Amino acid sequence: MTELHDAEAMISDLPPSPAVWCSGLHKRYRRRTAVDGVSFTVGRGEVMGLLGPNGAGKTSVIKMLLGLVRPDAGEVLLLGRSARDPRSRSRVGYLPELFRYQPWLTAAEVLALHVRLAGVAVPEAERRECLGTVGLADRAGDRVGGFSKGMQQRLGLAVALVARPELVVLDEPTSALDPVGRADVRDLLLSLRERGVAVLLNSHLIGEVERVCDRVVILDQGRIAASGTLPELLGRRELRLRLDGVGERAAARLAAVGRTTRSGDAFTVVLPAEEESGAVPGLVADLVGLGVRVHAVEPVRISLEERLLDILRTGHDEERP
Ligand SMILES: Nc1ncnc2c1ncn2[C@@H]1O[C@H](COP(=O)(O)OP(=O)(O)OP(=O)(O)O)[C@@H](O)[C@H]1O
């Protein structure tokens, strides 16, 4: 008995298992490899963004995580349990990319149905509040068949949230929403994080991902092209210059600072991570000394969109080993 209590005490002292843990996921559809060795974790209370071009494998990964598509290889644990275990599934909320709800049911009935399916007791007042959170408070008694696409997506969000999930997986949750609806979803994601709910968000709206996500995984052709926290991914700074009269020695001086690209008189130099505060004034002084005319100098931190395009163009994340 004491030993059992000791074991329970030891387990309760352990940090909670990640919301999502997956390792070596592979999926082929006939000859086409859709997902090729994808591994990542989503911590409890973490908002993680999945980014990548059309066909990169994002939805396939999500479906494998949720047990909706069987991986050819790889392992998945949701909330510390197998993805097929009903005990983990009942604590996961999911909004699919292509959503459709029973058109003959009212919004309130759809929520009641999903609460029953999840096997969780959620009082009616709480279900109504959930509809209010997604802006459907006054449509609870209306049939879903008469809802606009955006309203159906809002209902889908309510379905994903209503059974008090510990992990919420949202596949393009704002694709049908108006700008106000998008801003509402952003607030919703932040409030989920505050409550310790983990979120996996697949979205093409990079600005949205940049605002709400703690960490990002970038998929390209079924593989992880880059991943990290936003500061890790965006930590890179660049120096943008407009110069004329750049000869060989000046070009070499620019290249000595970092990788340099040129488009006409516009030069972009990647600044090293451990850039000394004197590096930029020193460079400008040297360029002037080499006869270069300096029209503009602007150090910038790149946006997630620029970073994403850069990673997808070069095929890998040059910042990381
Ligand atoms: N059921 C299927 N049968 C055959 N091929 C599939 C199937 N589902 C996905 N694929 C293929 O797998 C690849 C990845 O598709 P997936 O839907 O996972 O990409 P995605 O990153 O979610 O794309 P998007 O941003 O366009 O939604 C694509 O080449 C797609 O054609």
PDBQT file of the ligand as one rigid body, heavy atoms in Angstrom, charges set to zero:
ROOT
HETATM    1  N1  LIG A 401      -6.569  11.185 -49.191  1.00  0.00    +0.000 N 
HETATM    2  C1  LIG A 401      -5.546  11.449 -49.988  1.00  0.00    +0.000 A 
HETATM    3  N2  LIG A 401      -5.289  10.701 -51.072  1.00  0.00    +0.000 NA
HETATM    4  C2  LIG A 401      -4.231  10.951 -51.874  1.00  0.00    +0.000 A 
HETATM    5  N3  LIG A 401      -3.347  11.953 -51.661  1.00  0.00    +0.000 NA
HETATM    6  C3  LIG A 401      -3.534  12.735 -50.590  1.00  0.00    +0.000 A 
HETATM    7  C4  LIG A 401      -4.652  12.544 -49.700  1.00  0.00    +0.000 A 
HETATM    8  N4  LIG A 401      -4.562  13.479 -48.711  1.00  0.00    +0.000 NA
HETATM    9  C5  LIG A 401      -3.481  14.217 -48.996  1.00  0.00    +0.000 A 
HETATM   10  N5  LIG A 401      -2.863  13.783 -50.108  1.00  0.00    +0.000 N 
HETATM   11  C6  LIG A 401      -1.637  14.348 -50.715  1.00  0.00    +0.000 C 
HETATM   12  O1  LIG A 401      -0.691  14.542 -49.682  1.00  0.00    +0.000 OA
HETATM   13  C7  LIG A 401       0.022  15.767 -49.846  1.00  0.00    +0.000 C 
HETATM   14  C8  LIG A 401      -0.144  16.617 -48.588  1.00  0.00    +0.000 C 
HETATM   15  O2  LIG A 401      -1.513  17.034 -48.485  1.00  0.00    +0.000 OA
HETATM   16  P1  LIG A 401      -2.059  17.831 -47.213  1.00  0.00    +0.000 P 
HETATM   17  O3  LIG A 401      -3.534  17.995 -47.391  1.00  0.00    +0.000 OA
HETATM   18  O4  LIG A 401      -1.583  17.157 -45.989  1.00  0.00    +0.000 OA
HETATM   19  O5  LIG A 401      -1.301  19.236 -47.376  1.00  0.00    +0.000 OA
HETATM   20  P2  LIG A 401      -1.527  20.625 -46.647  1.00  0.00    +0.000 P 
HETATM   21  O6  LIG A 401      -0.174  21.104 -46.227  1.00  0.00    +0.000 OA
HETATM   22  O7  LIG A 401      -2.558  20.488 -45.584  1.00  0.00    +0.000 OA
HETATM   23  O8  LIG A 401      -2.063  21.517 -47.848  1.00  0.00    +0.000 OA
HETATM   24  P3  LIG A 401      -3.073  22.796 -47.903  1.00  0.00    +0.000 P 
HETATM   25  O9  LIG A 401      -2.314  23.955 -47.329  1.00  0.00    +0.000 OA
HETATM   26  O10 LIG A 401      -3.331  22.944 -49.372  1.00  0.00    +0.000 OA
HETATM   27  O11 LIG A 401      -4.312  22.433 -47.117  1.00  0.00    +0.000 OA
HETATM   28  C9  LIG A 401      -0.529  16.412 -51.113  1.00  0.00    +0.000 C 
HETATM   29  O12 LIG A 401       0.336  16.086 -52.183  1.00  0.00    +0.000 OA
HETATM   30  C10 LIG A 401      -1.872  15.720 -51.319  1.00  0.00    +0.000 C 
HETATM   31  O13 LIG A 401      -2.183  15.617 -52.684  1.00  0.00    +0.000 OA
ENDROOT
TORSDOF 0
